[in-house]
Amino acid sequence: MVSTTPGIGQAYLGAYKDKDNNWFDGGKNYKLTVPASPPAKQFWSFTIYDTYNRVGIDNKTQNADISSRDDLKKNADGTVDLYFGPQAPAGYEKNWLQTNPGKAWFAYFRLYGPEEAYLNRTWKLPDIETVN
């Protein structure tokens, strides 16, 4: 599954805390800006999980995953803002995953077919930030 050969396998980046080192809280709102052109030969994917039972989060939208295969709203510079929280921010419904107040969560960002920039660590995924 994990390979050091560019374009083969998958790379998993896990997150349990936000940029300020606080555990993810289902009642708060968060944002991750995915840099332009992530080094994935196939695609990238972001999935949120319920911390208690370690399965995809069970929310009203019945969606725990968002990926570069989806019709996401992109910024002019090619970056993509992803949002996580109880309510979608206006205009970013396609870029949002619903969390549940009172429930902790964690996430995995996956690169399918990670390329050299990931393998040699010149590409960095920023931390997830709390937003109002």
C-alpha positions in Angstrom: 0.0 0.0 0.0 2.8 2.5 0.9 5.6 2.8 -1.6 8.7 4.9 -2.1 8.4 4.7 -5.9 6.8 7.8 -7.3 3.3 7.3 -8.7 2.8 4.0 -6.9 0.7 3.2 -3.7 -0.8 5.6 -1.3 0.4 8.1 1.3 -1.7 8.8 4.4 -1.4 12.0 6.4 -3.4 11.9 9.7 -4.7 14.8 11.7 -6.2 14.7 15.2 -5.6 18.3 16.3 -5.9 21.8 14.7 -3.1 24.3 14.0 -3.3 25.5 17.6 -2.9 21.9 19.0 -6.5 21.5 20.1 -8.4 18.3 19.5 -11.0 18.5 16.7 -14.4 19.3 18.1 -17.6 18.5 16.1 -19.2 21.7 17.3 -16.5 24.0 15.8 -15.7 25.0 12.3 -12.4 24.3 10.5 -10.7 25.0 7.2 -7.9 23.3 5.3 -6.4 25.0 2.2 -5.1 22.2 -0.1 -2.2 23.6 -2.1 -2.5 23.8 -5.8 -1.5 20.7 -7.7 -1.0 18.2 -4.9 1.6 15.6 -5.8 -0.8 12.7 -6.5 -0.7 10.8 -9.8 -4.2 9.6 -9.5 -6.2 11.8 -7.0 -6.3 13.0 -3.4 -9.0 12.3 -0.8 -9.9 13.7 2.6 -12.0 11.6 5.0 -13.2 12.4 8.5 -13.7 9.7 11.1 -15.6 9.3 14.4 -12.9 9.2 17.1 -14.9 6.8 19.3 -15.6 4.0 16.8 -13.0 4.8 14.2 -15.3 4.6 11.2 -16.4 7.3 8.7 -18.3 9.9 10.6 -22.1 9.3 10.7 -23.7 12.7 9.8 -27.0 13.9 8.3 -25.4 14.2 4.8 -24.1 10.6 5.0 -20.8 11.8 3.5 -17.5 11.5 5.2 -15.2 12.0 2.2 -14.3 14.7 -0.2 -11.7 14.4 -3.0 -10.2 15.9 -6.1 -12.6 13.7 -8.1 -15.5 15.8 -6.8 -16.7 19.0 -8.4 -15.0 21.3 -5.9 -14.9 25.1 -5.9 -11.3 26.1 -6.6 -9.6 29.4 -5.7 -8.0 31.5 -8.5 -4.5 30.3 -7.5 -5.5 26.6 -7.9 -5.8 26.0 -4.1 -8.9 24.4 -2.7 -10.5 25.4 0.6 -12.1 22.5 2.5 -14.5 23.1 5.4 -15.5 20.9 8.3 -18.2 21.8 10.8 -21.9 21.5 11.7 -23.0 23.9 9.0 -21.7 24.5 5.5 -20.3 28.0 4.8 -22.4 29.8 2.2 -21.1 29.1 -1.3 -18.8 26.2 -0.2 -21.4 23.5 0.2 -19.5 21.2 -2.2 -16.2 21.8 -0.3 -17.7 20.9 3.1 -18.0 17.8 5.4 -20.5 17.9 8.2 -19.3 17.2 11.8 -21.5 16.5 14.8 -21.6 18.8 17.9 -20.5 16.9 21.0 -18.5 14.4 19.0 -14.7 14.3 18.4 -13.3 13.5 15.0 -10.0 12.9 13.2 -9.0 12.9 9.6 -6.8 11.3 6.9 -5.6 13.1 3.8 -4.6 10.6 1.2 -2.5 10.9 -1.9 -3.1 8.1 -4.4 0.0 7.6 -6.5 2.1 10.0 -4.4 4.8 11.8 -6.5 8.3 12.9 -5.9 7.4 16.2 -4.2 5.7 14.2 -1.5 8.3 11.5 -1.2 11.2 14.0 -0.9 9.2 16.1 1.5 9.3 19.3 -0.6 5.5 19.4 -0.6 3.7 20.2 2.6 0.0 20.1 3.5 -0.8 23.0 5.9 -2.5 22.4 9.2 -6.2 22.5 9.7 -7.3 25.8 11.2 -10.3 26.8 13.4 -12.5 29.4 11.7 -15.5 31.5 12.9 
